[in-house]
Amino acid sequence: MHGEYKVHGGKLVVADLDIQDGVMRNIQIAGDFFLEPAEALEDICAALDGLSATSSVEEIASAITTRLDDDVAMIGFTPESVAIAVRRALGVSKTWRDYEWQIIDSEAVAPAMHLALDEVLAREVATGRRAPTLRFWEWDRAAIIIGKFQSLKNEVDMDATKELGVQVIRRVTGGGAMFVEKGTAITYSLYAPAELVADMSFADSYAFLDNWVLKALNEIGIDAFYKPLNDISSTKGKIGGAAQKRYQKSTVLHHVTMAYDMDASKMMQVLRIGREKLSDKGTASAAKRVDPVKSQTGMERRAVIDHMKATFKTLNGGTDGNITPEEYAAAEKLVAERFATEEWLNQIP
């Protein structure tokens, strides 16, 4: 059985092995990595010998780490990358831990730039130039983001947006309109390999990709649960909504915006549908705010995001990363050519 894994920013790891009576035998690990001392390769192979063919990434990596001396230097690869190559050889279903995730928590940019970055990063993951990625957004201004298939005039009071200084943009995914202001929302995007959700229906993939978020919110006292098709909700009301798009049949863009502390009165002024949705919820008061995250935790918004990142790393692994200058440049080009144009915004008037 043969499996290969290219470490993003690192080297190729190749695993060849047999399965005998449900355990791994005759293991060979190879690749263009560096290892000192060279004899440690025998220890890596020996650590795998006899492991169950159903072993997880964590179990395989732990066996390797336990076997190796502290002074062994693995350069361009890790115990986890060996484990991923082994599981690919075994042909088992992919899990979160079968990938080396990158986590981006970058500076605030303009709303249209965020939409362009989603496109660029999703395509970079699809081509293999970028590792699967979790990105947290920072909004630099108030904005309305309408869904791909929504009517602009039906959803948005454009006169009110001009008066209140709210920018309006259209995203590439379906779903409903979102109203955000600087420091009032928690938004993130997942750029995940499609094989991670290959055995699921489109609807089931929503819940699966947000399970880690529910755990993170529950841990800080928020009564959060999944509400089909695409909502994160609580006993105190809706917290957020998700949307998806598939790229090149190899990458899933899954992004979510959650309300941390939102001015409902302003939202009702700029969103036409918002007026109808909130008219029966007692939110007519100018002082009323929608704050399901803030009110249930008392935590600062940044502290909530930090906890979400920590939970993701604990459950799924991941290292901190950044958007490259080349990715920013590609996104800026997309902003100019598409996301900031009147043609894109008004495609459904």
Summary of the structure (lengths in Angstrom):
residues: 349
radius of gyration: 22.9
end to end distance: 55.2
largest distance: 72.0
contacts: 1128
relative contact order: 0.13
helix: 40%
strand: 28%
